[in-house]
Amino acid sequence: MKRDYDKMLDRLFHSASMTTLDGETEMPYGFDNRVIARWNAGEAPVDFSWILPVARRVLSLSVVVMLVIVGLNWQRLNSNSAEEFVVQPYAAAMGLVK
């Protein structure tokens, strides 16, 4: 069953427009005093001490992953000569290498 939200909103807004404000609209008694008292008391800030151990674990894991990847590709990295890495971009720019 499809609801007609426009009609429902129109009824709500119409009912709201018919009401009158009987009293003053203020904050509840003592609300502002409680808020200021808590602010002055300096309640404990949010504890972020968990970030450092998590960052250490993430850094350690990333170093381990990097070392594993380098170890798996070590032979391939050493087999290519240094000249090949220098010549290839120029050859590609000249259209010699596809």
Contacts in CASP RR format, 6 or more apart in sequence:
PFRMAT RR
TARGET T0000
AUTHOR 0000-0000-0000
METHOD contacts of the structure
MODEL  1
MKRDYDKMLDRLFHSASMTTLDGETEMPYGFDNRVIARWNAGEAPVDFSW
ILPVARRVLSLSVVVMLVIVGLNWQRLNSNSAEEFVVQPYAAAMGLVK
70 77 0 8 1.000
88 97 0 8 1.000
91 97 0 8 1.000
END
